[in-house]
Amino acid sequence: MPNIVFLVLIGVLGFLTKAIAYQPDNIVLYMSFDQPPIKEVVQDQSEYSNHGKFIGKSKWTKVGKFGGAMEFNGESKIEVPHSKSLNMSKEITLQIWFKTKLPQKGRFLIYKVHLGGGRNYEWGIYLTGGSKSVSMYLVEPNDTVKWVSKNGDWENDDWHFLVGTYDGKSVKCYIDGEQADKAPLAKAARTSEGSVFIGTWGNNFFTGLLDEARILDVALSEDAIKEEFQNGYRPFSVEPENKLGLTWGKIKSF
């Protein structure tokens, strides 16, 4: 009997390791919004200190999906300046929880600006079609756009978990743990020194609540995304580059 229990435990641990295969240094941006911004600065809780600045009028609320959240009023955004850690071309995961009761059109919830010719973005997760379509977009170095979308209805004033990934081969989109049907192939994502924005694409501003914005430099698996949709992000203790110790990985549950 002890041998059977041991084998079961090994199997469970193996599944969890496979489902959530990343380390703290793979998280290049994490804004939990659990605390209000200080002087318009939004704290990045990754080890890379990619802090953002609020532009426009928004307000913090203590009633988010997990802890606090930011309420965007349709005229505001967060800008995160360029850093080397955000220049990803081979693997990407973009994640955010959103809640809206208004039809949204042409809103990147997270995206990176491209500086130079061609399209003005590099990658991003997108809400459009009156809040009835979500997408993951990626632009290759030759300015070819690869994207995948999933249709539904997300203006119901409930929380929804939007995720986009690129694993060096396929562009994928997930909403509430469910993957869109197709996964177009892409050679790489183009890069530049453009900023990352949350809550807007140009002057197309999001209206509603955003929570748990996160970017990783690896592509999470479908199992990992389902696990995080059900149970929240896994806990980590990280040390930012400015050496001020910080623990952001408190366990968050429904």
C-alpha positions, 0 to 999 in steps of 0.5 A: 500500500505505501508503494501505491501511495508513493506512486500516486503522489509522484504522478500528481507531482509530475502532472503539476510540474508539466502543467505549470512549467515556468519559474519566477524569472519567466514572469517579465510583468505582473500587475496584481492591482491589489494595491492602489497606484502611488502617484500614478505609478503601478507596481510591477511585481516581477523581478524586472521592475517594469513599473507602469504609469497611469494616464487618464482618470481611472480608479482603484477598487478593492473588489477585483477578481482576486483582491483589488482591480483597476476600473478603466473609464474609457479614457485611460491606460497604463504605459510600461516603458520599453525594457529588454525583458519585454522584447520577446520574439520566440515565446510569449504568454499574455494574461489578464482578467476583464469584466465589462457590461458595455460593448467593446470594439478594437480594444487591446487589453495588453499590447506592445507598440512597434516603432518603425514602419508597418503595423503599429503593434507587435503582439497583443490580446484583443477584445472587439465585436461588441465584446463578442470576439477575443483574439491573440495577435502577433506580427512577424518581422516581415510585417505579416500578421498572424492571429486567432480569434474566438467568438462568444459574449463577454459583455455580461458583467462577469469576470473572464480570463483572456490568454494569448500564447506563442510557442515559437510555432503557433499563435493560440488564444484562450478564454476562460480556459478554453482554446480557440479552434485554430492555431496559425503558424508564425516564424517569430515576433518582431521587436522594437523599443516600443512601450507596452500598454494596458487598456487601450489601442491608440484612442480605443480605450477599454471601459470596465475592470481589469485585474491580474495583468501578466506577461511571461517569456515562455508559452504556457500549456493548455493544462497550465492555463486551465489550472490558473483559470480555476485556481489563480496564479501559482505562488512565487517569492521574487527579488526585484532588480532593485533588491527590495525583497517582495513576495507577491505570490500569496495563494488566491482562490475563488 
